[in-house]
Amino acid sequence: MTDRALFVVRAGALTTVQDLGRPGHAHLGVPRSGALDGPAAALANRLVGNRPGAAVLETTLNGCAVRPRSTVTVAVAGAPCPVTVDGHAVAWGAPVRVPGGALLEVGAAVSGVRAYVGVCGGVAVEPVLGSRSTDLLSGLGPPPLTDGTVLPLGNPEGPHPRVDVAPQPAPPAELVLRVTPGPRDDWFTPQALRTFTARTYRVSSASNRIGLRTEGPALERARPGELPSEGMVLGAVQVPPDGRPVVFFADHPTTGGYPVIAVVRDRDLAAAAQAAPGTPVRFVEVRRR
Amino acid sequence: MRALPVGDGALLVEVASDEEAQALHAELLRRRAEGLLAVREIVPAARTVLLDGLADPARLAAELGASGIPDVPPRAGHVVDIPVRYDGPDLADVAAHWGVAEEEVARIHAGTAFRVAFCGFAPGFGYLTGLPPRYDVPRRATPRTAVPAGSVALAGAYTGVYPRSSPGGWQLIGTTDAVLWDHTRVPAALLSPGTRVRFVPLPPAGPAAADVPTIPAGRP
């Protein structure tokens, strides 16, 4: 085997391989998948000289630890966290050289949820439908990392930029999600529509790559019955029978039967992906562009 | 027809029937193939077609409102034959719902011309229409925790084939060896929206093949 590989020493709570995902196959029931905090994944790639489509590692809350077989440049972006190489503190949000055989530890997130580990050359697992992303809903792509997994790396594409520390937005203390109403806002009572944008929800610990679940006041429907299954978009705010809004993330099902009260602006989804359980959430209605 | 805006870059076009959804879907695919429509996803469903990744959803909504749904039937897709052993554990329940003998379920089902109305639930899972409304069946009162891959199943107006083992509440009437989804194959999905499907009955296999794990239904 080539020595361009990462040995996974500690997989962490949930670490997956992610790139830009596999859009374009929703009509076959294939979720788009891909990094939940797209700007952070893009930054991790840029810092190590990769193209935006290179695959990175996406960690969840408690990081991961890997040992490259040969010397590589890495960068950790997204949720702020301690980063060490063989126990010595190194920079977060900047390119770091990790000697072959050394241990790169990405620690628990100080704030936020998901850290992105870019490695020069990118993670080079076999793509499925043009993407290396792990899709937790449908099981496409590589399985989540486990201790002892060996991940192949691609060849470096060019010199990485000279950056000391790249500025990144802090994970939100309060998550404000701009929404445009519909397509199924008419399924809810006027009171529920007011509640949705007037009250504060909290991020539920049941959130995952499929959706940001919330806790808070239940939204009452204006009509009984079921909606025939219909196509779903990224950022759709679906309201299941318990009345608590769920914001769809990249591994969302391609069709669904619960009414969508509103849709979150794409640009707000990165912050949503970094909102830890318990974070207050407000939905703010904005005019459609 | 109603075109509902979805966020800033998508449109959900709602129509009156399954047939209209299929006709609209075929028309949208034709427009895209001819370079008249730039869109990332066209996702048909029961009464809707979702267009996602549009630069100007409002303009398309206006265009569709003006042109309406074509009344020509959608172009016939190719036909896929799926060999089936009608040996599912819910065959007797389905026969009771239909008010016919078990062998009659197989005869009616295999004699029906199906069409993939849309896909969802899992990669390669198609919702097939074709059975008359009198053969609608409810989902099982208690879903199974594991439905084997290749199970041919009914729920509501639809027939489906499980591409891989997964939990499910549909009524299982048979099994197939057809591979519904293989990501190393081109195309990966055996069925896509518009595909016509025939189920071809096979003689039942030996008793070992009917070994399906179930959790008891909450009824006698």
Interface residues (C-beta under 8 A of the other chain):
Chain A: P23 G24 H25 A26 H27 L28 G29 V30 V128 L129 S138 G139 L140 T180 G182 P183 P228 S229 E230 G231 M232 V233 G235 A236 P253 T254 T255 V260 V263 V264 R265 D266 R288 R289
Chain B: L4 P5 V6 G7 D8 G9 A10 L12 R40 E41 I42 V43 P44 A45 A46 R47 T48 V49 L50 D52 G53 F118 C119 G120 F121 A122 P123 G124 F125 Y127 R164 H183 A188 A189 S192 P193
